[in-house]
């Protein structure tokens, strides 16, 4: 059974991220690229990229740059 957060605490009023998407987002927030994320999570690089695309769609982001900026900002707020 998949764990789905009840609320998207990254951007309210957007679909919530799955546990795996949140794991990928957290990895992005500390500067990991798709290859490092894939290795750390035991998934393929392609799967890591799919998770990133899904995150972008759920958060209404248009580019990889927007995703990285948001992830880093989130990391500074919640991981430090």
N, CA, C and O atoms as a DFTB+ gen file, in Angstrom:
320 C
 N C O
     1  1       0.839      -1.187       0.000
     2  2       0.000       0.000       0.000
     3  2       0.880       1.244       0.000
     4  3       1.803       1.350       0.807
     5  1       0.608       2.163      -0.876
     6  2       1.392       3.386      -0.981
     7  2       0.971       4.388       0.070
     8  3      -0.210       4.557       0.374
     9  1       1.986       5.050       0.618
    10  2       1.727       6.118       1.572
    11  2       1.535       7.413       0.792
    12  3       2.400       7.791       0.001
    13  1       0.431       8.086       0.999
    14  2       0.188       9.373       0.365
    15  2      -0.053      10.421       1.441
    16  3      -0.985      10.297       2.235
    17  1       0.791      11.458       1.469
    18  2       0.571      12.512       2.451
    19  2      -0.804      13.148       2.269
    20  3      -1.299      13.257       1.147
    21  1      -1.416      13.565       3.373
    22  2      -2.738      14.184       3.293
    23  2      -2.669      15.603       2.773
    24  3      -3.650      16.119       2.238
    25  1      -1.522      16.237       2.924
    26  2      -1.402      17.640       2.551
    27  2      -0.067      17.864       1.864
    28  3       0.940      17.267       2.245
    29  1      -0.055      18.709       0.869
    30  2       1.179      19.062       0.200
    31  2       1.762      20.259       0.926
    32  3       1.292      21.383       0.750
    33  1       2.790      20.027       1.746
    34  2       3.338      21.132       2.515
    35  2       4.370      21.933       1.734
    36  3       4.934      22.892       2.261
    37  1       4.626      21.556       0.490
    38  2       5.526      22.364      -0.339
    39  2       4.739      23.521      -0.934
    40  3       5.124      24.681      -0.782
    41  1       3.661      23.216      -1.597
    42  2       2.762      24.241      -2.136
    43  2       1.328      23.812      -1.832
    44  3       0.816      22.877      -2.446
    45  1       0.687      24.485      -0.896
    46  2      -0.700      24.115      -0.570
    47  2      -1.597      24.222      -1.801
    48  3      -1.276      24.942      -2.747
    49  1      -2.685      23.527      -1.787
    50  2      -3.695      23.543      -2.856
    51  2      -3.197      22.903      -4.144
    52  3      -3.713      23.188      -5.225
    53  1      -2.201      22.047      -4.029
    54  2      -1.709      21.251      -5.154
    55  2      -1.831      19.785      -4.766
    56  3      -1.903      19.474      -3.577
    57  1      -1.857      18.875      -5.737
    58  2      -1.919      17.451      -5.376
    59  2      -0.717      17.075      -4.506
    60  3       0.391      17.555      -4.748
    61  1      -0.919      16.231      -3.508
    62  2       0.200      15.854      -2.630
    63  2       1.214      14.981      -3.353
    64  3       0.875      14.240      -4.275
    65  1       2.452      15.081      -2.923
    66  2       3.503      14.232      -3.472
    67  2       3.470      12.885      -2.765
    68  3       3.167      12.801      -1.575
    69  1       3.784      11.833      -3.514
    70  2       3.889      10.511      -2.906
    71  2       5.157      10.472      -2.048
    72  3       5.983      11.383      -2.107
    73  1       5.301       9.425      -1.263
    74  2       6.495       9.261      -0.428
    75  2       7.747       9.236      -1.294
    76  3       8.744       9.874      -0.957
    77  1       7.708       8.519      -2.390
    78  2       8.883       8.422      -3.272
    79  2       9.191       9.764      -3.936
    80  3      10.356      10.143      -4.058
    81  1       8.159      10.479      -4.362
    82  2       8.375      11.807      -4.946
    83  2       8.983      12.741      -3.904
    84  3       9.859      13.546      -4.222
    85  1       8.524      12.634      -2.676
    86  2       9.073      13.465      -1.608
    87  2      10.531      13.108      -1.349
    88  3      11.349      13.989      -1.084
    89  1      10.862      11.818      -1.424
    90  2      12.262      11.390      -1.277
    91  2      13.132      12.009      -2.369
    92  3      14.225      12.502      -2.094
    93  1      12.642      11.979      -3.602
    94  2      13.377      12.574      -4.724
    95  2      13.514      14.079      -4.516
    96  3      14.590      14.638      -4.732
    97  1      12.440      14.735      -4.100
    98  2      12.462      16.184      -3.873
    99  2      13.502      16.532      -2.802
   100  3      14.246      17.503      -2.943
   101  1      13.547      15.743      -1.747
   102  2      14.517      15.989      -0.684
   103  2      15.943      15.813      -1.208
   104  3      16.826      16.601      -0.867
   105  1      16.173      14.803      -2.021
   106  2      17.495      14.608      -2.624
   107  2      17.869      15.800      -3.508
   108  3      19.013      16.253      -3.491
   109  1      16.916      16.299      -4.270
   110  2      17.168      17.480      -5.102
   111  2      17.528      18.684      -4.240
   112  3      18.367      19.500      -4.620
   113  1      16.894      18.786      -3.086
   114  2      17.111      19.948      -2.220
   115  2      18.541      20.006      -1.677
   116  3      19.007      21.071      -1.274
   117  1      19.228      18.880      -1.664
   118  2      20.617      18.890      -1.203
   119  2      21.604      18.746      -2.367
   120  3      22.788      18.476      -2.165
   121  1      21.096      18.929      -3.575
   122  2      21.963      19.040      -4.741
   123  2      22.251      17.763      -5.506
   124  3      23.131      17.752      -6.366
   125  1      21.537      16.691      -5.217
   126  2      21.779      15.443      -5.947
   127  2      21.165      15.495      -7.345
   128  3      20.091      16.062      -7.546
   129  1      21.869      14.890      -8.307
   130  2      21.324      14.781      -9.663
   131  2      20.607      13.441      -9.802
   132  3      20.603      12.635      -8.871
   133  1      20.012      13.209     -10.946
   134  2      19.211      11.994     -11.175
   135  2      20.006      10.714     -10.974
   136  3      19.479       9.739     -10.439
   137  1      21.257      10.702     -11.391
   138  2      22.076       9.501     -11.264
   139  2      22.346       9.170      -9.792
   140  3      22.270       8.009      -9.388
   141  1      22.657      10.185      -9.003
   142  2      22.911       9.983      -7.577
   143  2      21.622       9.570      -6.867
   144  3      21.631       8.676      -6.021
   145  1      20.514      10.227      -7.219
   146  2      19.212       9.891      -6.633
   147  2      18.874       8.429      -6.936
   148  3      18.469       7.678      -6.049
   149  1      19.043       8.045      -8.183
   150  2      18.728       6.671      -8.595
   151  2      19.551       5.669      -7.799
   152  3      19.016       4.676      -7.308
   153  1      20.839       5.922      -7.671
   154  2      21.710       5.017      -6.932
   155  2      21.311       4.940      -5.456
   156  3      21.259       3.852      -4.882
   157  1      21.033       6.082      -4.851
   158  2      20.676       6.132      -3.432
   159  2      19.348       5.440      -3.147
   160  3      19.175       4.835      -2.089
   161  1      18.412       5.528      -4.086
   162  2      17.076       4.978      -3.872
   163  2      16.906       3.574      -4.444
   164  3      15.868       2.943      -4.244
   165  1      17.915       3.085      -5.151
   166  2      17.826       1.760      -5.739
   167  2      16.845       1.674      -6.894
   168  3      16.156       0.670      -7.070
   169  1      16.792       2.750      -7.685
   170  2      15.906       2.807      -8.848
   171  2      16.743       3.181     -10.068
   172  3      17.914       3.538      -9.930
   173  1      16.157       3.103     -11.252
   174  2      16.885       3.504     -12.454
   175  2      16.882       5.030     -12.578
   176  3      16.062       5.723     -11.977
   177  1      17.824       5.523     -13.375
   178  2      17.866       6.961     -13.628
   179  2      16.570       7.416     -14.299
   180  3      16.055       8.496     -14.005
   181  1      16.054       6.593     -15.191
   182  2      14.815       6.930     -15.889
   183  2      13.660       7.074     -14.894
   184  3      12.841       7.984     -15.019
   185  1      13.596       6.179     -13.910
   186  2      12.537       6.271     -12.896
   187  2      12.703       7.547     -12.074
   188  3      11.717       8.211     -11.755
   189  1      13.944       7.893     -11.729
   190  2      14.196       9.143     -11.003
   191  2      13.718      10.331     -11.835
   192  3      13.112      11.261     -11.302
   193  1      13.988      10.303     -13.137
   194  2      13.537      11.389     -14.018
   195  2      12.009      11.450     -14.100
   196  3      11.432      12.536     -14.151
   197  1      11.359      10.289     -14.113
   198  2       9.891      10.262     -14.129
   199  2       9.343      10.878     -12.842
   200  3       8.383      11.648     -12.884
   201  1       9.943      10.546     -11.709
   202  2       9.516      11.153     -10.446
   203  2       9.669      12.675     -10.508
   204  3       8.794      13.407     -10.045
   205  1      10.775      13.146     -11.076
   206  2      10.985      14.598     -11.191
   207  2       9.924      15.239     -12.083
   208  3       9.423      16.320     -11.772
   209  1       9.581      14.585     -13.182
   210  2       8.530      15.103     -14.068
   211  2       7.188      15.155     -13.344
   212  3       6.438      16.123     -13.473
   213  1       6.895      14.109     -12.585
   214  2       5.639      14.084     -11.833
   215  2       5.590      15.200     -10.794
   216  3       4.552      15.836     -10.607
   217  1       6.701      15.432     -10.128
   218  2       6.774      16.507      -9.131
   219  2       6.528      17.847      -9.813
   220  3       5.745      18.663      -9.328
   221  1       7.199      18.070     -10.936
   222  2       7.005      19.329     -11.664
   223  2       5.546      19.523     -12.030
   224  3       5.010      20.619     -11.867
   225  1       4.899      18.486     -12.518
   226  2       3.495      18.582     -12.901
   227  2       2.594      18.884     -11.716
   228  3       1.710      19.737     -11.805
   229  1       2.814      18.190     -10.610
   230  2       1.978      18.392      -9.431
   231  2       2.161      19.781      -8.825
   232  3       1.223      20.349      -8.265
   233  1       3.381      20.327      -8.941
   234  2       3.654      21.631      -8.350
   235  2       3.467      22.781      -9.336
   236  3       3.675      23.945      -8.992
   237  1       3.076      22.445     -10.557
   238  2       2.824      23.485     -11.558
   239  2       4.077      24.191     -12.039
   240  3       4.039      25.371     -12.385
   241  1       5.187      23.468     -12.060
   242  2       6.457      24.046     -12.501
   243  2       6.679      23.728     -13.965
   244  3       6.254      22.684     -14.458
   245  1       7.343      24.629     -14.650
   246  2       7.514      24.469     -16.087
   247  2       8.917      23.989     -16.481
   248  3       9.098      23.452     -17.574
   249  1       9.893      24.173     -15.617
   250  2      11.255      23.825     -16.010
   251  2      12.002      23.110     -14.887
   252  3      11.612      23.145     -13.720
   253  1      13.084      22.468     -15.290
   254  2      13.973      21.818     -14.341
   255  2      14.556      22.857     -13.381
   256  3      14.702      22.602     -12.185
   257  1      14.881      24.015     -13.916
   258  2      15.441      25.099     -13.088
   259  2      14.471      25.492     -11.984
   260  3      14.873      25.636     -10.829
   261  1      13.193      25.667     -12.326
   262  2      12.198      26.010     -11.309
   263  2      12.127      24.938     -10.221
   264  3      12.022      25.247      -9.034
   265  1      12.187      23.673     -10.646
   266  2      12.145      22.567      -9.690
   267  2      13.344      22.627      -8.741
   268  3      13.184      22.486      -7.529
   269  1      14.525      22.831      -9.280
   270  2      15.725      22.877      -8.451
   271  2      15.722      24.067      -7.499
   272  3      16.092      23.925      -6.333
   273  1      15.309      25.233      -7.978
   274  2      15.249      26.424      -7.122
   275  2      14.277      26.185      -5.969
   276  3      14.597      26.477      -4.817
   277  1      13.097      25.657      -6.274
   278  2      12.109      25.396      -5.226
   279  2      12.631      24.353      -4.238
   280  3      12.465      24.510      -3.029
   281  1      13.254      23.298      -4.739
   282  2      13.775      22.245      -3.862
   283  2      14.851      22.800      -2.930
   284  3      14.862      22.484      -1.741
   285  1      15.744      23.614      -3.454
   286  2      16.812      24.190      -2.631
   287  2      16.233      25.143      -1.589
   288  3      16.660      25.133      -0.434
   289  1      15.267      25.963      -1.989
   290  2      14.617      26.866      -1.025
   291  2      13.925      26.066       0.074
   292  3      14.017      26.413       1.251
   293  1      13.234      25.001      -0.312
   294  2      12.551      24.155       0.661
   295  2      13.568      23.521       1.612
   296  3      13.358      23.468       2.824
   297  1      14.675      23.043       1.038
   298  2      15.716      22.426       1.857
   299  2      16.308      23.372       2.878
   300  3      16.561      22.983       4.018
   301  1      16.532      24.611       2.477
   302  2      17.070      25.601       3.412
   303  2      16.107      25.864       4.556
   304  3      16.526      26.103       5.689
   305  1      14.825      25.819       4.259
   306  2      13.820      26.102       5.289
   307  2      13.575      24.906       6.203
   308  3      13.451      25.073       7.416
   309  1      13.502      23.706       5.638
   310  2      13.088      22.537       6.406
   311  2      14.199      21.579       6.818
   312  3      13.999      20.760       7.715
   313  1      15.371      21.664       6.180
   314  2      16.422      20.701       6.494
   315  2      17.568      21.296       7.305
   316  3      18.429      20.560       7.786
   317  1      17.589      22.602       7.462
   318  2      18.687      23.223       8.225
   319  2      18.285      23.494       9.646
   320  3      19.084      24.012      10.426
